[in-house]
């Protein structure tokens, strides 16, 4: 993708001058603005400028405003699906058009289309979107990132409180008498990737061709995206372990089980523990999806929940109300996260000249139900 640096180098001016010109600032001459705009278009840079969107809001009526775009993964989890719906509701309340794009982070064509879409602003709730793509998108139009930062670029961010939230969850389990808590963690992605890249170090090395080099680069990209996807879950696991230690409860290798973070995988892993599950009095899951899998496995083992084994989820999704028993979960207040993101974006579109990048962390709480 073409960047402001590329345009600046082609024109022979600074990156700041290019940014100001494309944003319609008066401190750049009309001649230079025309030159920069011409070069940007010739390089296929999408001029969906933030200032253009702001001026449109001031000069057009509500019916002619451009839409707000919400970017989410092609296969969203429960939390993301609910977040998207709350965003749509908030945009509708604000009388703003909205469309949702479910994007595959590995599909180059889909990623290219993001920069060329017609939208006044974006809300990005896509944890595996490559950093380079994210940093490019925030140059095109006002953007709010959910649970990630845009590498210091000029974008707003709304974060959920993973660290404090998990701390509260573990403290609640301990306060209710739980002492042997099993944390259901994700696999070690770095070790898994190394095993994929180097399955047999004793084999002779093949001469590196262009195709193998491309394959290596793809592996590195996939690893980076997987590690980014794991960042929130990793923070939650570390917070859980730290909290247990702070409360004087020793932890060891038996305190954590690693499994793919899907309902089926967790249900299978918990079932495979067999009678060993009885040494634990609580399961701490890193999201609500996996907590539902844990509940399923405990039901199959005919264990009482929470009398034999309690279950804690993370997210506070609506689905927790429809399982048995109802899921006790760290509530990240999805609706408030969505409303905050929409408010930040509309405020920026309305008053671009006075905008300053803002990061807001939404506090969490505990949904006390019957599973813990």
For each residue, the residues with C-beta under 8 A, 3 or more apart:
1: 112 115 132 133 136
2: 6 7 40 43 44 45
3: 6 7 136 139
4: 7 8 15 18 19 22 139
5: 8 9 15
6: 2 3 9 10 43 45
7: 2 3 4 10 11 18 36 39 40 43 45
8: 4 5 11 12 13 14 15 17 18
9: 5 6 12
10: 6 7 39 43
11: 7 8 18 35 36 39
12: 8 9
13: 8 17 18 32 36
14: 8 17 18
15: 4 5 8 18 19
16: 19 20
17: 8 13 14 20 21 28 32 36
18: 4 7 8 11 13 14 15 21 22 36 40
19: 4 15 16 22 23
20: 16 17 23 25 27 28
21: 17 18 24 25 28 32 33 36 37
22: 4 18 19 36 37 40 47 49
23: 19 20 49 50 51 52 352
24: 21 33 49 51 52 55
25: 20 21 28 51
26:
27: 20
28: 17 20 21 25 32 33 36
29: 32 33
30: 33 34
31: 34 35
32: 13 17 21 28 29 35 36
33: 21 24 28 29 30 36 37
34: 30 31 37 38
35: 11 31 32 38 39
36: 7 11 13 17 18 21 22 28 32 33 39 40
37: 21 22 33 34 40 41 47
38: 34 35 41 42
39: 7 10 11 35 36 42 43
40: 2 7 18 22 36 37 43 45 47
41: 37 38 44 45 47
42: 38 39
43: 2 6 7 10 39 40
44: 2 41
45: 2 6 7 40 41
46: 115 116 140
47: 22 37 40 41 52 140
48: 52 53 115 117 118 119 140 141
49: 22 23 24 52 53 140 141
50: 23 53 54 141 142 348 352
51: 23 24 25 54 55 352 353
52: 23 24 47 48 49 55 56
53: 48 49 50 56 57 66 120 121 141 142 349 352
54: 50 51 57 58 348 349 350 351 352 353
55: 24 51 52 58 59
56: 52 53 59 60 64 65 66 120
57: 53 54 60 65 120 349 350
58: 54 55
59: 55 56
60: 56 57 64 65
61: 64 65
62: 65 95
63:
64: 56 60 61
65: 56 57 60 61 62 96 97 120
66: 53 56 97 118 119 120
67: 96 97 98 99 118 119 120
68: 91 96 97 98 99 119 120 121 122 123 342 345 346
69: 98 99 100 101 117 119 121 122 123
70: 84 87 88 98 99 100 101 122 123 125
71: 101 103 114 122 123 124 125 126 129
72: 76 80 81 83 84 100 101 102 103 125 126
73: 76 77 80 102 103 104 105 126 127 128
74: 102 103 104
75: 102
76: 72 73 80 81 84 102
77: 73 80 81 287 289
78: 81 82 287 288 289 315 317 319
79: 82 83 287 288 315 317 332 334
80: 72 73 76 77 83 84 125
81: 72 76 77 78 84 85
82: 78 79 85 86 317 318 334
83: 72 79 80 86 87 125 146 334 337 338
84: 70 72 76 80 81 87 88 100 125 338
85: 81 82 88 89
86: 82 83 89 90 334 335 337 338 339
87: 70 83 84 90 91 98 123 125 338 341 342
88: 70 84 85 91 92 98 100
89: 85 86 92 93 338
90: 86 87 93 94 338 339 342 343
91: 68 87 88 94 96 97 98 342
92: 88 89 95 96 98
93: 89 90
94: 90 91 342 346
95: 62 92
96: 65 67 68 91 92 342 346
97: 65 66 67 68 91
98: 67 68 69 70 87 88 91 92
99: 67 68 69 70 119
100: 69 70 72 84 88
101: 69 70 71 72 114 117
102: 72 73 74 75 76
103: 71 72 73 74 107 110 111 114 126 129
104: 73 74 107 110
105: 73 111 126 128 129 130 225
106: 222
107: 103 104 110 111
108: 111 112
109: 112 113
110: 103 104 107 113 114
111: 103 105 107 108 114 129 130 133
112: 1 108 109 115 116
113: 109 110 116 117
114: 71 101 103 110 111 117 133 137
115: 1 46 48 112 136 137 140
116: 46 112 113
117: 48 69 101 113 114
118: 48 66 67
119: 48 66 67 68 69 99 122 141
120: 53 56 57 65 66 67 68 141 142 349
121: 53 68 69 141 142 143 144 345 346 348 349
122: 68 69 70 71 119 137 141 142 143 144 345
123: 68 69 70 71 87 143 144 146 341 342 345
124: 71 129 134 137 143 144 145 146
125: 70 71 72 80 83 84 87 146 147
126: 71 72 73 103 105 129
127: 73 147 148 228 229 231 232
128: 73 105 225 226 228 229
129: 71 103 105 111 124 126 133 134
130: 105 111 133 134 221 224 225
131: 134 135 151 224 228
132: 1 135 136
133: 1 111 114 129 130 136 137
134: 124 129 130 131 137 138 145 148 150 151
135: 131 132 138 139 150 151 153
136: 1 3 115 132 133 139 140
137: 114 115 122 124 133 134 140 141 143
138: 134 135 141 143 145 150 153 154 155
139: 3 4 135 136 153
140: 46 47 48 49 115 136 137
141: 48 49 50 53 119 120 121 122 137 138
142: 50 53 120 121 122 155 156 345 348 349 352 355
143: 121 122 123 124 137 138 150 155 156 345
144: 121 122 123 124 155 156 157 158 341 344 345
145: 124 134 138 148 149 150 155 156 157 158
146: 83 123 124 125 157 158 159 337 341
147: 125 127 158 159 160 232
148: 127 134 145 157 228 231
149: 145 152 155 157 359
150: 134 135 138 143 145 153 154 155 157
151: 131 134 135
152: 149
153: 135 138 139 150
154: 138 150 357
155: 138 142 143 144 145 149 150 357
156: 142 143 144 145 341 344 345 348 357 358 359 360
157: 144 145 146 148 149 150 358 359 360
158: 144 145 146 147 337 340 341 344 359 360 361 362
159: 146 147 359 360 361 362
160: 147 165 232 332 337 361 362 364
161: 164 165 332 361 362 363 364
162: 165 166 232 235 236 239 314
163: 166 167 235 236 239
164: 161 167 168 239 363 364
165: 160 161 162 168 169 236 239 314 330 332 364
166: 162 163 169 170 235 236 237 239 240 243 284 286 314 330
167: 163 164 170 171 239 240 242 243
168: 164 165 171 172 330 364 365 366
169: 165 166 172 173 240 284 312 314 330 366
170: 166 167 173 174 181 239 240 243 244 247 284
171: 167 168 174 175 243 247
172: 168 169 175 176 312 328 366 368 372
173: 169 170 176 178 181 282 284 310 312 372
174: 170 171 177 178 179 181 244 247 249
175: 171 172
176: 172 173 310 372
177: 174 281
178: 173 174 181 281 282 310 372
179: 174 249 281
180: 279 280 281 282
181: 170 173 174 178 240 244 249 255 280 281 282 283 284
182: 254 255 256 257 280 282 283 284
183: 237 240 241 255 256 257 284 286
184: 257 259 266 269 270 283 284 285 286 290 294
185: 233 237 256 257 258 259 286
186: 189 230 233 234 237 258 259 260 261 286
187: 191 192 258 259 260
188: 191 192 258
189: 186 192 193 223 226 227 230
190: 193 194 223 227
191: 187 188 194 195
192: 187 188 189 195 196
193: 189 190 196 197 219 222 223 226
194: 190 191 197 198
195: 191 192 198 199
196: 192 193 199 219
197: 193 194 216 219
198: 194 195 201
199: 195 196
200: 203
201: 198
202:
203: 200
204:
205:
206: 209 212
207:
208: 212 213
209: 206 212 213
210: 213 214
211: 214 215
212: 206 208 209 215 216
213: 208 209 210 216 217
214: 210 211 217 218
215: 211 212 218 219
216: 197 212 213 219 220
217: 213 214 220 221
218: 214 215 221 222
219: 193 196 197 215 216 222 223
220: 216 217 223 224
221: 130 217 218 224 225
222: 106 193 218 219 225 226
223: 189 190 193 219 220 226 227
224: 130 131 220 221 227 228
225: 105 128 130 221 222 228 229
226: 128 189 193 222 223 229 230
227: 189 190 223 224 230 231
228: 127 128 131 148 224 225 231
229: 127 128 225 226
230: 186 189 226 227 233 234
231: 127 148 227 228 234 235
232: 127 147 160 162 235 236
233: 185 186 230 236 237 261 286 287
234: 186 230 231 237 238
235: 162 163 166 231 232 238 239
236: 162 163 165 166 232 233 239 240 286 314
237: 166 183 185 186 233 234 240 241 256 286
238: 234 235 241 242
239: 162 163 164 165 166 167 170 235 236 242 243
240: 166 167 169 170 181 183 236 237 243 244 284
241: 183 237 238 244 245 251 255 256
242: 167 238 239 245 246
243: 166 167 170 171 239 240 246 247
244: 170 174 181 240 241 247 249 250 251 255
245: 241 242 248 249 250 251
246: 242 243
247: 170 171 174 243 244
248: 245
249: 174 179 181 244 245
250: 244 245
251: 241 244 245 255 256
252: 255
253: 256
254: 182 279
255: 181 182 183 241 244 251 252
256: 182 183 185 237 241 251 253
257: 182 183 184 185 269 273
258: 185 186 187 188
259: 184 185 186 187 265 266 268 269 290
260: 186 187 265 266
261: 186 233 265 266 286 287 289 290
262: 265 266 289 290 293
263: 266 267 289 290 292 293 296
264: 267 268 293
265: 259 260 261 262 268 269 293
266: 184 259 260 261 262 263 269 270 285 290 293 294 297
267: 263 264 270 271 293 294 296 297 300
268: 259 264 265 271 272 297
269: 184 257 259 265 266 272 273 297
270: 184 266 267 273 277 283 293 294 297 298
271: 267 268 274 297 300 301
272: 268 269
273: 257 269 270 276 277
274: 271 277
275: 278
276: 273 279
277: 270 273 274 280 298 301 303 309
278: 275 303 308 309
279: 180 254 276
280: 180 181 182 277 283 309
281: 177 178 179 180 181 308 309 310
282: 173 178 180 181 182 306 309 310 311 312 372
283: 181 182 184 270 280 291 294 309 310 311 312
284: 166 169 170 173 181 182 183 184 240 312
285: 184 266 288 290 291 294 311 312 313 314
286: 166 183 184 185 186 233 236 237 261 290 314
287: 77 78 79 233 261 290 291 313 314 315
288: 78 79 285 291 292 313 314 315 316 317 319 320 327 329
289: 77 78 261 262 263 292 293
290: 184 259 261 262 263 266 285 286 287 293 294 313
291: 283 285 287 288 294 295 311 312 313 314 320 327 329 371
292: 263 288 289 295 296 313 319 320 323 327
293: 262 263 264 265 266 267 270 289 290 296 297
294: 184 266 267 270 283 285 290 291 297 298 311
295: 291 292 298 299 305 311 323 324 327 371
296: 263 267 292 293 299 300
297: 266 267 268 269 270 271 293 294 300 301
298: 270 277 294 295 301 303 305 308 309 311
299: 295 296 302 303 305 324
300: 267 271 296 297
301: 271 277 297 298
302: 299
303: 277 278 298 299 308 309
304: 307 308 309
305: 295 298 299 308 309 310 311 325 370 371
306: 282 309 310 311 325 328 370 371 372
307: 304
308: 278 281 298 303 304 305
309: 277 278 280 281 282 283 298 303 304 305 306
310: 173 176 178 281 282 283 305 306 328 371 372
311: 282 283 285 291 294 295 298 305 306 327 328 371 372
312: 169 172 173 282 283 284 285 291 328 329 330 371 372
313: 285 287 288 290 291 292 320 327 328 329 330 371
314: 162 165 166 169 236 285 286 287 288 291 329 330 332
315: 78 79 287 288 320 329 330 331 332 334
316: 288 320 329 330 331 332 333 334 364 367
317: 78 79 82 288 320 329 334
318: 82 321 322
319: 78 288 292 322 323 327
320: 288 291 292 313 315 316 317 323 326 327 329 367 369
321: 318 326 327
322: 318 319
323: 292 295 319 320 326 327 371
324: 295 299
325: 305 306 369 370 371
326: 320 321 323 369 370 371
327: 288 291 292 295 311 313 319 320 321 323 367 369 371
328: 172 306 310 311 312 313 366 367 368 369 370 371 372
329: 288 291 312 313 314 315 316 317 320 366 367 369
330: 165 166 168 169 312 313 314 315 316 364 365 366 367
331: 315 316 364 365 366 367
332: 79 160 161 165 314 315 316 337 362 364
333: 316 336 337 362 363 364 365
334: 79 82 83 86 315 316 317 337 338
335: 86 338 339
336: 333 339 340 362
337: 83 86 146 158 160 332 333 334 340 341 362
338: 83 84 86 87 89 90 334 335 341 342
339: 86 90 335 336 342 343
340: 158 336 337 343 344 360 362
341: 87 123 144 146 156 158 337 338 344 345
342: 68 87 90 91 94 96 123 338 339 345 346
343: 90 339 340 346 347
344: 144 156 158 340 341 347 348 358 360
345: 68 121 122 123 142 143 144 156 341 342 348 349
346: 68 94 96 121 342 343 349 350
347: 343 344 350 351 355
348: 50 54 121 142 156 344 345 351 352 355
349: 53 54 57 120 121 142 345 346 352
350: 54 57 346 347
351: 54 347 348 354 355
352: 23 50 51 53 54 142 348 349 355
353: 51 54
354: 351
355: 142 347 348 351 352
356:
357: 154 155 156
358: 156 157 344
359: 149 156 157 158 159
360: 156 157 158 159 340 344
361: 158 159 160 161
362: 158 159 160 161 332 333 336 337 340
363: 161 164 333
364: 160 161 164 165 168 316 330 331 332 333
365: 168 330 331 333
366: 168 169 172 328 329 330 331
367: 316 320 327 328 329 330 331
368: 172 328
369: 320 325 326 327 328 329 372
370: 305 306 325 326 328
371: 291 295 305 306 310 311 312 313 323 325 326 327 328
372: 172 173 176 178 282 306 310 311 312 328 369
